[in-house]
Amino acid sequence: MKSALPPLLLALLAACSSAPEEPCSSADLEPARALAAAGDYDGAAAALADFDREDFDRAGQSEYSLLAGDVAYAREDWDQAIHHYEEYLLSAGLASESERVEERLFEMAMQLLNGERRAFGIFPDRGRGVVTLHNLATWAPNSPWAAQALATAANYSFSEGQYAEAAMDYRQLLEQHPDSEFTDLANFRLGMCGFLQIDGPWVDGRLIERSAAQLRFYLDHYPSGLYRSEAEQALARLERWSGERELLIGDYYETIDNVRGARYHYQRARTSPVAEIAREAERLLAALPPNPPLEVPADEQEAGG
């Protein structure tokens, strides 16, 4: 055991003092690149299987991701193609190649979203399509496909009744692409995302007010909007619910003899654009007794006395 210790120590010291292994470079991709250029994508995939992205220097990592994405795309391996192309976007690859990558990511995302491509050839993977659209819009915000990617993801969530998720995408679309062709729809749908979560005057009043404010914004700023009729109908419903909610709260306060609370909410209902609600609020206000005198706290009474 004693005689084996020095050689072991020497081996450990040699390992610790040895220079780090040189990373691979673009030249190491030439065999796979040549096979892909010749149309032998299976051979190219086999050649690339000897490497990981982390094996390369910084420039080589970007080239590896692009080549691996191209090979997977040609082999119709959508999962790997999306994975490598997204890595390429994150590495800020050449602009001349990025647009092609962005277009292919959008194409694959749409095929997944439409059910044309399926996991294991059986199950639809629409969720992966939505995630791919989100990643494209986030990692390539200046892409010609970015606005359409966000609009498509938002519209899908909206159609599935996922209104909170849809609203986030519509907001991102309006913030990042305020001049896109989708602003009319996004502003309208943003109001409808709230409206469609409301089923009567008894829900959160803030949601009613936010939804109404967004639809008013749409009607004010889009005089030729494509969805004005639907927006007007939804806004009329929201204004009715808002007024009815004030009457309900006022009635509750009246039943517990809180005259001030009842008066406050009846006064709010009186400003409703719905004429019958405003009239009812006026009638209820007229029937209220005067406000009782305010109670003075005991410590203030002692100080004044």
Rosetta blueprint (number, residue, H / E / L):
1 M L
2 K L
3 S L
4 A L
5 L H
6 P H
7 P H
8 L H
9 L H
10 L H
11 A H
12 L H
13 L H
14 A H
15 A H
16 C H
17 S H
18 S L
19 A L
20 P L
21 E L
22 E L
23 P L
24 C E
25 S L
26 S H
27 A H
28 D H
29 L H
30 E H
31 P H
32 A H
33 R H
34 A H
35 L H
36 A H
37 A H
38 A L
39 G L
40 D L
41 Y H
42 D H
43 G H
44 A H
45 A H
46 A H
47 A H
48 L H
49 A L
50 D L
51 F L
52 D L
53 R H
54 E H
55 D H
56 F E
57 D L
58 R H
59 A H
60 G H
61 Q H
62 S H
63 E H
64 Y H
65 S H
66 L H
67 L H
68 A H
69 G H
70 D H
71 V H
72 A H
73 Y H
74 A H
75 R L
76 E L
77 D L
78 W H
79 D H
80 Q H
81 A H
82 I H
83 H H
84 H H
85 Y H
86 E H
87 E H
88 Y H
89 L H
90 L H
91 S L
92 A L
93 G L
94 L L
95 A H
96 S H
97 E H
98 S H
99 E H
100 R H
101 V H
102 E H
103 E H
104 R H
105 L H
106 F H
107 E H
108 M H
109 A H
110 M H
111 Q H
112 L H
113 L H
114 N L
115 G L
116 E L
117 R L
118 R E
119 A E
120 F L
121 G L
122 I L
123 F E
124 P E
125 D L
126 R H
127 G H
128 R H
129 G H
130 V H
131 V H
132 T H
133 L H
134 H H
135 N H
136 L H
137 A H
138 T H
139 W H
140 A L
141 P L
142 N L
143 S L
144 P L
145 W L
146 A H
147 A H
148 Q H
149 A H
150 L H
151 A H
152 T H
153 A H
154 A H
155 N H
156 Y H
157 S H
158 F H
159 S H
160 E L
161 G L
162 Q L
163 Y H
164 A H
165 E H
166 A H
167 A H
168 M H
169 D H
170 Y H
171 R H
172 Q H
173 L H
174 L H
175 E H
176 Q H
177 H L
178 P L
179 D L
180 S L
181 E L
182 F L
183 T H
184 D H
185 L H
186 A H
187 N H
188 F H
189 R H
190 L H
191 G H
192 M H
193 C H
194 G H
195 F H
196 L L
197 Q L
198 I L
199 D L
200 G L
201 P L
202 W L
203 V L
204 D L
205 G H
206 R H
207 L H
208 I H
209 E H
210 R H
211 S H
212 A H
213 A H
214 Q H
215 L H
216 R H
217 F H
218 Y H
219 L H
220 D H
221 H H
222 Y L
223 P L
224 S L
225 G L
226 L L
227 Y L
228 R H
229 S H
230 E H
231 A H
232 E H
233 Q H
234 A H
235 L H
236 A H
237 R H
238 L H
239 E H
240 R H
241 W H
242 S H
243 G H
244 E H
245 R H
246 E H
247 L H
248 L H
249 I H
250 G H
251 D H
252 Y H
253 Y H
254 E H
255 T H
256 I L
257 D L
258 N L
259 V H
260 R H
261 G H
262 A H
263 R H
264 Y H
265 H H
266 Y H
267 Q H
268 R H
269 A H
270 R H
271 T L
272 S L
273 P L
274 V L
275 A H
276 E H
277 I H
278 A H
279 R H
280 E H
281 A H
282 E H
283 R H
284 L H
285 L H
286 A H
287 A H
288 L L
289 P L
290 P L
291 N L
292 P L
293 P L
294 L L
295 E L
296 V L
297 P L
298 A H
299 D H
300 E H
301 Q H
302 E H
303 A H
304 G H
305 G L
